[in-house]
Amino acid sequence: MNEAIHSGKPGDTIQAEPRNEMLSGHAQKLNIIIIDDNLDDRGLIRRYLMQSIDFRCKILEADSAASGLRHCRETRPDCAILDMYLPDLDGLGVLEQLKDSEAEVPFPVIVLTGTSDRGTNGQAAIAQGAQDYLSKNWITAESLCRTVVNSIERFELMRVKKAKQALKKEVQRKNEFIATLAHELRNPLAPIRNGLELLRLASGDQFIIDQTREMMERQLTQMVRLVDDLLDISRISNDKLELRKAKLELSLVIHQAVESVRPMFDNAHQEIVIELPAEPISLDADFARLAQVFSNLLTNASKFTSEKGHIWLTAKQDQDAVIISVKDDGIGIPVDQQSHVFDMFSQIEQPVKRTQTGLGIGLTLVRKLVEMHNGVVDVRSEGLGLGSEFTVRLPILQEVVVSKENVESKGDAQADRLRILVVDDNRDATKSLATILKLTGHEVETAFDGQEAVDAAAVYQPNVVLLDIGLPSMDGYEVCRQIRGAEWGRRMKIVALTGWGQEEDRQKSNDAGFDNHLVKPVKPTELLELLAELQAKAP
């Protein structure tokens, strides 16, 4: 049986004192729930609360843990007064269930204990998340209401303190991210700068020139991937990233991802073993985005695996799904940190500082893209020094539509001879691109501002205009509109070649009359493929 509350003197009231500043700010009544199976005790607590001069309150009662929990979830009270002994669940169990998925009880709770076990049960309740406890045998109107005031005040102060700590931690994480971003950008810039000097000093030595060019291409690819990941995270965060799904074969995606990170494996002398099913597996997916998922996982595996380490990529069908695993024998992940590896800016704490860490966005991007493909991604590691395994589970289709020969043949596409106008106010970018196009057999003219572009297009009559958006005197949108407005410009193919790559930027270029939208820096092979497509569509 529960110990009943001893009320002390009949008509016991609280002495008038200055009104609590925090609670006096409440324009409405406080919602307080009493959870106690003793009807008389609930009635006495209600009368005590109604006598308070520090607050006005609206009181809800529950005679069991189940009904109390239900009311708490429905109403989210300002405070709960909870009996330690209930017929269906004790007070500690109620506190635990109140947390649900949260790390703490979401509002202040005062636990009522018996006299004999006041200290033991009271401290246990505090440890479980209660704000305070009172012995039923010694409750008075004054002690109860003062405890309510103090509990709400302490809870609010703790909430504000935790919010400040969370904000401070977030600022620290962002500062670390910016510092890491600067470091990651400088890493490829240094060899690119060295490469430019090597090219100047090479004196026609073809071996040095070829080696330097390959090195600069690797570093540029790394920078482009870094910037692309940053932009993709921004697009996903703002719900601006759209998938371009089609029926495709998994093995093509895997091979594309492996080849994109092959230089990392070669530089670190790492061995990668690929095991794919003998039968083709079809997916309804965005080829580029899915390849990005696996290239990010492979990049992550390479970064955190030592030289001459091993990486395994395997895929197997599991009923109506396929499971792709990327496993390594690298540094591993502590068990207590595995649940956070997909969080934004997450960095695994390591006993030994490594030169390669990353920005902490690659795995976040992996999870987002996998979920957009109706899949799930998970991680498993036995701990530090024991390697890691990331698994991706994706739904499959029943037939293969895209053949390997069709995909591979795209890289061999060559455009016929075209008259091309390149427009960009960055003269180095304009001249270098013009040179590439001339070396691949095209006729090329250049312009460096908006009005010059319109005049050149009228005189030169190009088949294709590669047009930057951010131009002086007249932006690329207006240039496109003016060309389209002229009789001679209506059949020209106009391609936006710009650093602006958000969905709204693509929509603006489409509205202005552009045929295509490419984001800098564009791989020459991709540009040549587009030129070939435009030529093929020409009447």
DAPE-V192330 format. One record per residue. N is the residue number from 0. OMEGA is omega in radians with two decimals (* if undefined). Layout:
N OMEGA
N OMEGA
//
This chain:
0 3.07
1 3.03
2 -3.12
3 3.13
4 3.02
5 -2.99
6 -3.10
7 -3.12
8 3.05
9 3.11
10 -3.14
11 -3.13
12 -3.13
13 3.08
14 -3.12
15 3.09
16 3.13
17 -3.11
18 3.13
19 -3.03
20 -3.09
21 -3.09
22 3.14
23 3.12
24 -3.13
25 3.13
26 -3.12
27 3.12
28 3.01
29 3.05
30 -3.11
31 3.11
32 3.07
33 -3.14
34 -3.06
35 -3.13
36 -3.14
37 -3.07
38 -3.12
39 3.13
40 3.11
41 3.14
42 3.14
43 3.11
44 3.12
45 -3.13
46 3.12
47 -3.11
48 -3.11
49 3.13
50 -3.04
51 3.00
52 -3.12
53 -3.12
54 2.94
55 -3.05
56 2.99
57 -2.95
58 3.05
59 -3.10
60 3.06
61 -3.08
62 3.11
63 3.10
64 -3.09
65 -3.13
66 3.10
67 3.11
68 3.14
69 3.13
70 -3.14
71 -3.13
72 -3.13
73 -3.00
74 -3.07
75 -3.05
76 3.05
77 3.12
78 3.07
79 3.04
80 -2.89
81 3.04
82 -3.13
83 -3.05
84 3.11
85 -3.03
86 -3.04
87 -3.13
88 -3.12
89 -3.07
90 3.13
91 3.10
92 3.09
93 3.12
94 -3.14
95 -3.12
96 3.09
97 -3.12
98 -3.07
99 -3.14
100 -3.13
101 -3.10
102 -3.07
103 3.06
104 -2.95
105 3.09
106 -3.09
107 3.13
108 3.05
109 -3.09
110 3.08
111 -3.09
112 3.02
113 -3.08
114 -3.03
115 -3.08
116 -3.03
117 -3.07
118 -3.08
119 -3.11
120 3.12
121 3.13
122 3.09
123 3.11
124 3.09
125 3.14
126 -3.11
127 3.05
128 3.10
129 3.10
130 -3.09
131 3.09
132 3.12
133 3.04
134 -3.12
135 -3.06
136 -3.04
137 3.12
138 2.96
139 3.10
140 -3.10
141 -3.09
142 -3.12
143 -3.08
144 3.09
145 3.11
146 3.08
147 3.14
148 -3.09
149 -3.12
150 3.13
151 -3.13
152 3.13
153 -3.14
154 3.14
155 3.13
156 3.11
157 3.13
158 3.12
159 -3.14
160 3.14
161 3.10
162 3.11
163 3.12
164 3.12
165 3.12
166 3.12
167 3.13
168 3.13
169 3.10
170 3.12
171 3.13
172 3.13
173 3.10
174 3.10
175 3.12
176 -3.13
177 3.11
178 3.13
179 3.12
180 3.11
181 3.14
182 -3.11
183 3.11
184 -3.14
185 -3.10
186 3.11
187 -3.13
188 -3.12
189 3.12
190 3.09
191 3.09
192 3.10
193 -3.14
194 3.10
195 3.12
196 3.10
197 3.11
198 3.12
199 -3.07
200 -3.00
201 3.11
202 3.08
203 3.11
204 -3.01
205 3.14
206 3.13
207 -3.13
208 -3.13
209 3.13
210 -3.12
211 3.14
212 3.13
213 3.12
214 -3.13
215 3.10
216 3.12
217 -3.10
218 3.10
219 3.10
220 3.12
221 3.13
222 -3.13
223 3.13
224 3.13
225 3.14
226 3.12
227 3.11
228 3.12
229 -3.13
230 -3.14
231 3.09
232 3.12
233 -3.14
234 -3.13
235 -3.13
236 -3.13
237 3.13
238 -3.12
239 -3.11
240 3.12
241 3.10
242 3.04
243 -3.01
244 3.04
245 3.08
246 -3.10
247 -3.10
248 -3.08
249 -3.06
250 3.12
251 3.11
252 -3.12
253 -3.12
254 3.09
255 -3.14
256 -3.12
257 -3.12
258 -3.13
259 -3.13
260 -3.13
261 3.13
262 3.11
263 3.12
264 -3.11
265 -3.12
266 -3.12
267 -3.12
268 3.13
269 -3.14
270 3.07
271 3.14
272 -3.10
273 3.10
274 -3.14
275 3.12
276 3.14
277 3.13
278 3.13
279 3.11
280 -3.08
281 3.11
282 2.94
283 -2.93
284 3.01
285 -3.04
286 -3.07
287 -3.09
288 3.12
289 3.05
290 3.10
291 3.10
292 -3.05
293 3.07
294 3.08
295 3.11
296 3.12
297 3.08
298 3.12
299 3.13
300 -3.13
301 -3.11
302 -3.02
303 3.02
304 -3.07
305 3.07
306 -3.11
307 3.08
308 -3.05
309 3.10
310 -3.13
311 3.04
312 -3.10
313 3.07
314 3.09
315 -3.13
316 3.10
317 -3.07
318 -3.08
319 -3.14
320 3.02
321 3.14
322 3.13
323 -3.10
324 2.99
325 -3.03
326 3.11
327 3.06
328 -3.08
329 -2.95
330 3.12
331 -3.10
332 3.07
333 -3.07
334 -3.07
335 3.13
336 -3.05
337 -3.13
338 -3.08
339 -3.02
340 -3.14
341 3.13
342 3.12
343 3.09
344 -3.11
345 3.08
346 3.14
347 3.08
348 -3.05
349 3.13
350 3.13
351 -3.12
352 3.14
353 3.12
354 3.14
355 3.14
356 -3.08
357 -3.05
358 -3.08
359 3.11
360 -3.06
361 -3.12
362 3.03
363 3.12
364 3.10
365 -3.11
366 -3.12
367 -3.10
368 3.10
369 3.13
370 3.09
371 3.07
372 3.14
373 3.12
374 3.10
375 3.09
376 -3.10
377 3.14
378 3.09
379 3.07
380 3.11
381 3.12
382 -3.11
383 3.10
384 -3.03
385 3.06
386 -3.12
387 3.06
388 3.05
389 3.14
390 3.10
391 3.11
392 -3.08
393 3.05
394 -3.09
395 3.01
396 -3.03
397 -3.10
398 3.11
399 -3.12
400 -3.09
401 3.13
402 -3.13
403 -3.11
404 -3.13
405 -3.11
406 -3.09
407 -3.09
408 -3.14
409 -3.12
410 -3.12
411 -3.08
412 3.12
413 3.11
414 3.01
415 -3.10
416 -3.11
417 2.94
418 -3.01
419 3.03
420 3.13
421 -3.08
422 3.11
423 3.13
424 3.02
425 -3.01
426 3.11
427 3.14
428 -3.11
429 -3.07
430 -3.12
431 3.11
432 3.10
433 3.12
434 3.12
435 -3.11
436 3.10
437 -3.14
438 3.10
439 2.95
440 -3.11
441 2.99
442 -3.00
443 2.93
444 -3.10
445 3.02
446 -2.99
447 3.00
448 -2.99
449 -3.10
450 3.10
451 3.13
452 3.13
453 -3.14
454 -3.12
455 3.13
456 -3.13
457 -3.09
458 -2.99
459 -3.12
460 -3.10
461 2.98
462 -3.06
463 3.02
464 3.03
465 -2.84
466 3.02
467 -3.13
468 -3.06
469 -3.10
470 3.05
471 3.08
472 -3.13
473 -3.08
474 -3.06
475 3.11
476 -3.13
477 3.08
478 -3.14
479 -3.14
480 -3.14
481 3.10
482 -3.14
483 -3.12
484 3.13
485 -3.14
486 -3.08
487 -3.05
488 -3.02
489 -3.09
490 3.09
491 3.02
492 -3.09
493 -3.07
494 3.04
495 3.11
496 -2.87
497 3.06
498 3.14
499 -3.01
500 3.11
501 -3.11
502 3.13
503 3.08
504 3.11
505 3.13
506 3.12
507 3.13
508 3.09
509 3.13
510 -3.13
511 3.10
512 3.09
513 3.08
514 -3.11
515 -3.12
516 3.11
517 -3.11
518 3.12
519 -0.20
520 -3.11
521 3.05
522 3.12
523 3.14
524 3.12
525 3.14
526 3.13
527 3.08
528 3.12
529 3.12
530 3.10
531 3.11
532 3.13
533 3.12
534 -3.13
535 -3.13
536 -3.09
537 -3.14
538 *
//
